[in-house]
Amino acid sequence: MVMAAGLGTRLRPITWEIPKPVVPVCNRPIAAHLVQLLSSHGFDQVIANLHWFPETVKACVGDGSEYGVELSYRYEEELLGTAGGVRGVAEFLAGGGDDAFVVLAGDALTDVDLADLVAAHRANGGVATLAVKQVADVSQYGVIVTDGEGRVQGFQEKPDPAEALSDLVNCMIYAFSPEVFDYFPDGDPLDFATDVFPALLAHDVPFHVHRIDRYWNDIGTLPEYVTGNLDALGGRVAVDPVGELLEGETTLAGEVEVSGPVLIGSDVEIGPGANLVGPLIVGAGSRIGAGARLRAGVLLPGAEVPARGVFAHGIAGGAERLASGDW
């Protein structure tokens, strides 16, 4: 399951126009990268819950056939919370009998090895296995405290680093056994961090962590969004970009000087004498005026940089083109 129903408030104003799972990384929606990741690890049936701009998600990701999976959707009239959304599709997820299923946040950029996660879950023998990553600054994350065998003992939510009991943070990538639903409290909204995982601890039900060393970025803020895009462009996370990738020193028609890496989407116009210095991502339908100078950042679909304009280390885009999904 891809959890794709959230509002993505920390990425506003981008998420005033599109849902966070559709926000592009290297000119492809985050959710599309995740569906492709699932496919590459052998998952062929995927479901996503929707709420904010549901039709935009469907239009951008489709039925999954492009990625070799069968993708279905479940709309939430009211947000059910992370665990509530999963419980809402329990019949689908538990349809494999005793087999494990995977749930991941639809707004994180990662190339985590999901096969390793499932293998670890089966070896652990618990009802849940949580992917965690070691980070230097835990103050913006949910921290997981474990024993020496990796069994979960407790949680801290965005602790002061001086008071943190662990440097392992929750990536919101989970492997579950169907019996986990036996421990879901009644009522909605229902969240894993505040409701389900505490219930497992209260009932002394074993569940574990699985440390990952692959790339993971929760794209939680606008600076992290830029970082994620530039990391993807630089090959630090394995994703498939969309557009023409220019590397090294290149001169285009009209004496446009390019110093890559620069990724250029479809239907882009670049005026004569412009200068583009990477790492830079240019979204579909962008218009760059004559003599403009650009360096490092993300031009979302429909962005406009005026003649002799300057763009550096930021984000720009066109609301109409972005909302249309025509990119």
C-alpha positions as CSV (number, residue, x, y, z in Angstrom):
1,M,0.0,0.0,0.0
2,V,1.1,3.5,-0.8
3,M,-0.3,6.0,1.7
4,A,-1.2,9.0,-0.4
5,A,-4.1,10.7,1.3
6,G,-2.3,13.4,3.3
7,L,-2.5,17.2,2.8
8,G,1.3,17.8,2.6
9,T,0.9,21.1,4.5
10,R,4.7,21.6,5.0
11,L,5.2,21.7,1.2
12,R,2.8,24.6,0.7
13,P,2.4,26.6,-1.6
14,I,3.2,23.7,-4.0
15,T,0.6,21.5,-2.3
16,W,-2.1,24.1,-2.7
17,E,-2.1,23.0,-6.3
18,I,-1.2,19.3,-6.3
19,P,-1.1,16.5,-3.6
20,K,2.3,15.8,-2.1
21,P,2.6,12.3,-3.7
22,V,2.4,14.0,-7.1
23,V,5.1,16.6,-6.4
24,P,7.8,15.9,-9.1
25,V,11.2,14.7,-8.4
26,C,13.4,14.8,-11.5
27,N,10.1,15.6,-13.4
28,R,8.3,12.4,-12.3
29,P,5.8,12.3,-9.4
30,I,7.1,10.9,-6.1
31,A,4.3,8.3,-6.1
32,A,5.4,7.1,-9.5
33,H,8.9,6.5,-8.3
34,L,7.5,4.5,-5.4
35,V,5.2,2.4,-7.5
36,Q,8.2,1.6,-9.8
37,L,10.2,0.7,-6.7
38,L,7.5,-1.7,-5.6
39,S,7.4,-3.3,-9.0
40,S,11.2,-3.7,-9.1
41,H,10.9,-5.8,-5.9
42,G,8.3,-8.1,-7.2
43,F,5.1,-6.5,-5.9
44,D,2.4,-6.7,-8.6
45,Q,-0.7,-5.6,-6.7
46,V,-0.7,-2.2,-5.1
47,I,-3.4,0.0,-3.5
48,A,-3.3,3.7,-2.6
49,N,-5.6,5.7,-0.4
50,L,-6.6,9.1,-1.7
51,H,-8.1,12.3,-0.3
52,W,-6.4,15.6,-1.4
53,F,-6.8,16.1,-5.2
54,P,-7.6,12.4,-5.7
55,E,-8.1,12.7,-9.5
56,T,-4.7,14.3,-9.9
57,V,-3.0,11.2,-8.4
58,K,-5.0,8.9,-10.6
59,A,-4.2,11.0,-13.7
60,C,-0.4,11.1,-12.9
61,V,0.1,7.5,-11.9
62,G,-2.7,5.7,-13.7
63,D,-3.6,2.1,-13.3
64,G,0.0,1.0,-12.7
65,S,0.3,-0.8,-16.0
66,E,3.2,1.5,-17.0
67,Y,5.1,0.1,-14.1
68,G,4.0,-3.5,-14.3
69,V,1.6,-3.5,-11.4
70,E,-2.1,-3.5,-10.9
71,L,-2.8,-0.3,-9.0
72,S,-6.2,0.4,-7.4
73,Y,-7.4,3.2,-5.2
74,R,-9.5,3.8,-2.1
75,Y,-11.0,7.3,-1.6
76,E,-11.3,8.7,2.0
77,E,-14.1,11.3,2.4
78,E,-12.6,12.2,5.7
79,L,-8.9,11.6,6.5
80,L,-8.7,8.4,8.5
81,G,-5.1,8.8,9.7
82,T,-2.1,6.6,8.7
83,A,-3.3,3.5,10.4
84,G,-7.0,4.2,9.7
85,G,-6.3,4.4,6.0
86,V,-4.5,1.0,6.2
87,R,-7.4,-0.5,8.1
88,G,-9.7,0.8,5.4
89,V,-8.1,-1.5,2.9
90,A,-7.5,-4.4,5.3
91,E,-9.4,-6.9,3.1
92,F,-7.1,-6.1,0.2
93,L,-3.9,-6.2,2.2
94,A,-4.7,-9.4,4.1
95,G,-5.9,-11.1,0.9
96,G,-2.7,-13.1,0.7
97,G,-3.6,-15.2,3.8
98,D,-0.7,-15.4,6.2
99,D,1.8,-13.6,3.9
100,A,3.3,-10.2,4.8
101,F,2.4,-7.0,3.2
102,V,4.2,-3.7,2.8
103,V,3.0,-0.2,3.6
104,L,4.9,2.9,2.7
105,A,4.4,6.7,2.9
106,G,3.5,8.1,-0.6
107,D,5.6,11.2,-0.1
108,A,9.1,10.0,0.6
109,L,12.0,9.7,-1.8
110,T,13.8,6.4,-1.3
111,D,15.3,3.4,-3.1
112,V,15.1,1.1,0.0
113,D,15.5,-2.6,-0.6
114,L,12.0,-3.8,0.1
115,A,12.9,-7.4,-0.4
116,D,15.4,-7.1,2.5
117,L,12.7,-5.5,4.6
118,V,10.3,-8.4,4.0
119,A,13.0,-11.0,4.6
120,A,13.9,-9.3,7.9
121,H,10.3,-9.3,8.9
122,R,9.9,-13.0,8.3
123,A,13.1,-13.7,10.2
124,N,12.0,-11.5,13.2
125,G,8.8,-13.4,13.7
126,G,6.8,-10.4,15.0
127,V,3.7,-8.7,13.6
128,A,5.5,-5.6,12.3
129,T,8.9,-4.5,11.1
130,L,9.6,-0.8,10.8
131,A,12.3,0.5,8.5
132,V,14.6,2.9,10.4
133,K,17.5,5.0,9.4
134,Q,20.3,6.4,11.6
135,V,20.4,10.2,11.4
136,A,22.6,12.8,13.1
137,D,19.8,15.3,14.0
138,V,16.7,13.5,15.3
139,S,14.8,16.7,16.3
140,Q,12.5,16.6,13.2
141,Y,11.6,12.9,13.4
142,G,9.9,10.2,15.3
143,V,12.6,8.3,17.2
144,I,12.4,4.5,17.9
145,V,14.0,3.0,21.0
146,T,15.0,-0.7,20.7
147,D,16.7,-3.4,22.7
148,G,19.9,-5.2,21.6
149,E,17.9,-7.6,19.4
150,G,16.1,-4.8,17.5
151,R,12.7,-5.3,19.3
152,V,10.9,-2.0,19.7
153,Q,10.8,-0.7,23.3
154,G,9.4,2.8,22.9
155,F,9.1,6.0,20.9
156,Q,10.1,9.7,21.2
157,E,8.5,12.3,19.0
158,K,10.9,14.9,17.7
159,P,13.1,14.9,20.8
160,D,15.7,17.4,21.7
161,P,19.0,15.8,20.6
162,A,20.3,16.0,24.2
163,E,17.3,14.0,25.4
164,A,17.1,11.5,22.5
165,L,17.3,7.9,23.6
166,S,18.1,6.7,20.1
167,D,19.3,8.0,16.7
168,L,17.0,5.7,14.7
169,V,14.1,7.4,13.0
170,N,10.9,6.0,11.6
171,C,10.9,6.0,7.8
172,M,7.2,5.1,7.6
173,I,8.1,2.1,5.5
174,Y,6.5,-1.0,7.2
175,A,6.2,-4.8,6.7
176,F,3.2,-6.2,8.5
177,S,1.7,-9.6,9.1
178,P,-2.1,-9.7,8.8
179,E,-2.6,-10.4,12.6
180,V,-1.4,-6.8,13.2
181,F,-5.0,-5.7,12.6
182,D,-6.1,-7.6,15.8
183,Y,-4.3,-4.8,17.7
184,F,-5.8,-1.8,16.0
185,P,-7.8,0.3,18.5
186,D,-11.4,1.2,17.6
187,G,-12.2,4.6,16.1
188,D,-10.9,7.0,13.5
189,P,-8.7,8.8,12.8
190,L,-6.1,6.2,13.8
191,D,-2.4,6.7,13.5
192,F,0.5,4.2,13.8
193,A,2.7,6.3,16.0
194,T,0.1,7.4,18.6
195,D,-2.4,4.5,18.5
196,V,-1.3,1.2,16.9
197,F,2.4,1.0,18.0
198,P,1.5,1.9,21.6
199,A,-1.2,-0.8,21.6
200,L,1.4,-3.3,20.5
201,L,3.7,-2.3,23.4
202,A,0.8,-2.3,25.9
203,H,0.0,-5.9,24.9
204,D,3.6,-7.0,24.9
205,V,3.4,-7.9,21.2
206,P,6.8,-8.3,19.6
207,F,7.7,-6.0,16.7
208,H,11.0,-4.9,15.4
209,V,13.1,-2.5,13.4
210,H,15.1,-3.0,10.2
211,R,18.0,-0.6,9.6
212,I,18.4,0.7,6.1
213,D,21.4,2.2,4.5
214,R,19.8,3.2,1.3
215,Y,18.8,6.8,0.5
216,W,15.7,8.1,2.3
217,N,14.3,11.7,2.4
218,D,10.8,12.3,3.7
219,I,10.6,15.5,1.6
220,G,9.1,17.1,4.7
221,T,10.1,20.7,3.9
222,L,10.8,22.9,0.9
223,P,14.6,22.8,1.5
224,E,14.4,19.0,1.7
225,Y,12.4,18.9,-1.5
226,V,15.1,20.8,-3.3
227,T,17.8,18.6,-1.8
228,G,15.9,15.4,-2.8
229,N,15.7,16.6,-6.4
230,L,19.3,17.5,-6.6
231,D,20.3,14.2,-4.9
232,A,18.3,12.3,-7.5
233,L,19.8,14.3,-10.3
234,G,23.3,13.5,-8.9
235,G,22.6,9.8,-8.7
236,R,22.5,9.5,-4.9
237,V,19.1,7.8,-5.1
238,A,18.2,5.4,-7.9
239,V,15.2,6.9,-9.7
240,D,14.3,7.3,-13.4
241,P,14.3,11.0,-14.5
242,V,12.1,12.4,-17.2
243,G,13.6,14.6,-19.8
244,E,16.9,15.3,-21.5
245,L,19.9,15.1,-19.2
246,L,22.8,17.4,-20.2
247,E,26.1,16.8,-18.5
248,G,29.4,18.6,-18.8
249,E,29.8,21.9,-20.8
250,T,27.3,22.3,-23.6
251,T,26.2,25.1,-26.0
252,L,22.7,24.9,-27.3
253,A,21.1,26.8,-30.2
254,G,21.0,30.5,-29.6
255,E,24.3,30.5,-27.7
256,V,22.6,29.0,-24.6
257,E,25.4,28.0,-22.3
258,V,24.8,24.9,-20.1
259,S,27.1,23.5,-17.4
260,G,25.5,20.2,-16.3
261,P,24.0,18.3,-14.8
262,V,20.8,19.9,-16.1
263,L,17.6,18.0,-16.7
264,I,15.2,19.5,-19.2
265,G,11.6,18.4,-19.5
266,S,9.4,18.5,-22.5
267,D,8.0,21.7,-24.2
268,V,10.7,23.9,-22.7
269,E,11.6,27.3,-24.3
270,I,15.0,28.8,-23.6
271,G,15.8,32.3,-25.0
272,P,19.1,33.2,-26.6
273,G,22.1,33.9,-24.4
274,A,20.6,32.2,-21.4
275,N,23.0,30.5,-19.0
276,L,22.1,27.3,-17.0
277,V,24.4,26.0,-14.3
278,G,23.6,22.7,-12.6
279,P,22.5,20.9,-10.7
280,L,19.3,22.2,-12.2
281,I,15.9,20.6,-13.1
282,V,13.7,22.3,-15.6
283,G,10.1,21.1,-15.6
284,A,7.9,20.7,-18.6
285,G,6.5,23.8,-20.2
286,S,9.0,26.1,-18.5
287,R,9.9,29.4,-20.2
288,I,13.4,30.9,-19.8
289,G,13.9,34.3,-21.2
290,A,16.8,35.6,-23.2
291,G,19.9,36.3,-21.2
292,A,18.5,34.7,-18.0
293,R,20.9,33.1,-15.6
294,L,19.9,30.0,-13.6
295,R,21.9,28.0,-11.1
296,A,21.0,25.1,-8.9
297,G,17.3,24.4,-8.1
298,V,14.0,23.2,-9.4
299,L,11.8,24.8,-12.0
300,L,8.5,23.1,-11.6
301,P,6.2,22.6,-14.7
302,G,5.2,25.9,-16.2
303,A,7.9,28.0,-14.5
304,E,8.8,31.3,-16.1
305,V,12.1,33.1,-15.7
306,P,12.0,36.5,-17.4
307,A,14.5,37.9,-19.9
308,R,17.7,38.7,-18.0
309,G,16.1,37.2,-14.9
310,V,18.0,35.4,-12.2
311,F,17.1,32.1,-10.5
312,A,19.4,30.5,-7.9
313,H,19.0,27.8,-5.3
314,G,15.3,27.7,-5.1
315,I,11.9,26.6,-6.5
316,A,9.7,28.3,-9.1
317,G,6.7,27.0,-11.0
318,G,3.4,27.8,-12.8
319,A,0.3,27.1,-10.9
320,E,-1.9,26.4,-13.9
321,R,0.5,24.0,-15.6
322,L,1.3,22.3,-12.3
323,A,-2.3,21.8,-11.4
324,S,-3.2,20.5,-14.9
325,G,-1.0,17.5,-14.6
326,D,0.2,18.1,-18.2
327,W,3.8,17.3,-17.6
